Amino acid sequence: MSRKIAIVVWSKTGNTRLMSKAIKEGAENAGASVEVFKSYNFGIEEAKSYDTIALGCPAMGAETLEDTEFLPMYETVKPYLKNKKIFLFGSYGWGDGEWMRAWREDAINNGISLFREPIIAKEKPSDDILDKLKSVGRELASS
Ligand SMILES: Cc1cc2nc3c(=O)[nH]c(=O)nc-3n(C[C@H](O)[C@H](O)[C@H](O)COP(=O)(O)O)c2cc1C
């Protein structure tokens, strides 16, 4: 049976969404079945039913995750993300990626083992980053 992958993404201006599309493409090309969720459609039941989950959110607020939809979803499902293949990604603007360092640390402190280091893009992802994300998609698809 092909691997089932969930990609949960919040994106205001489309940059993080472009990143999610590259992951999806890579994973589907490697034979996985991929479902993309907006953050408000992803809850505990969905988290329980996927063992491979990519989470994408840009830097918002002051170096934080978006806090009306994405952060509440993440806090709700966080206890259910242990012992799974988890990948974090997102786009940022004027900062230096601090939001992702904080997110990564929070995940690790909560017992979530990240399948590989997060990938971040400054504003619109470059072709190089999109290629890396396609490779991640392929890696996520393989067991
Ligand atoms: C309200 C708001 C807050 C933001 N806060 C940050 C920030 O703290 N640090 C940063 O590097 N970029 C920040 N940005 C820039 C976005 O992270 C950046 O434009 C990103 O590419 C948006 O991703 P998206 O197209 O997926 O929505 C902020 C943008 C907005 C609209």
The ligand as a Gaussian input file, in Angstrom:
#p B3LYP/6-31G(d) Opt

LIG

0 1
 C        1.448000      40.145000       9.786000
 C        2.776000      39.671000       9.267000
 C        3.800000      39.396000      10.169000
 C        5.044000      38.958000       9.714000
 N        6.046000      38.711000      10.623000
 C        7.262000      38.317000      10.173000
 C        8.325000      38.072000      11.093000
 O        8.177000      38.199000      12.309000
 N        9.537000      37.705000      10.592000
 C        9.759000      37.552000       9.243000
 O       10.876000      37.194000       8.844000
 N        8.759000      37.767000       8.354000
 C        7.529000      38.140000       8.780000
 N        6.517000      38.358000       7.876000
 C        6.764000      38.121000       6.443000
 C        6.190000      36.787000       5.998000
 O        6.645000      35.724000       6.814000
 C        6.613000      36.519000       4.547000
 O        6.068000      37.513000       3.708000
 C        6.201000      35.159000       4.044000
 O        6.767000      34.951000       2.762000
 C        4.689000      35.002000       3.954000
 O        4.412000      33.680000       3.618000
 P        3.077000      33.271000       2.845000
 O        3.178000      33.834000       1.435000
 O        3.064000      31.792000       2.874000
 O        1.923000      33.872000       3.597000
 C        5.268000      38.786000       8.321000
 C        4.233000      39.081000       7.427000
 C        2.997000      39.517000       7.873000
 C        1.892000      39.810000       6.887000

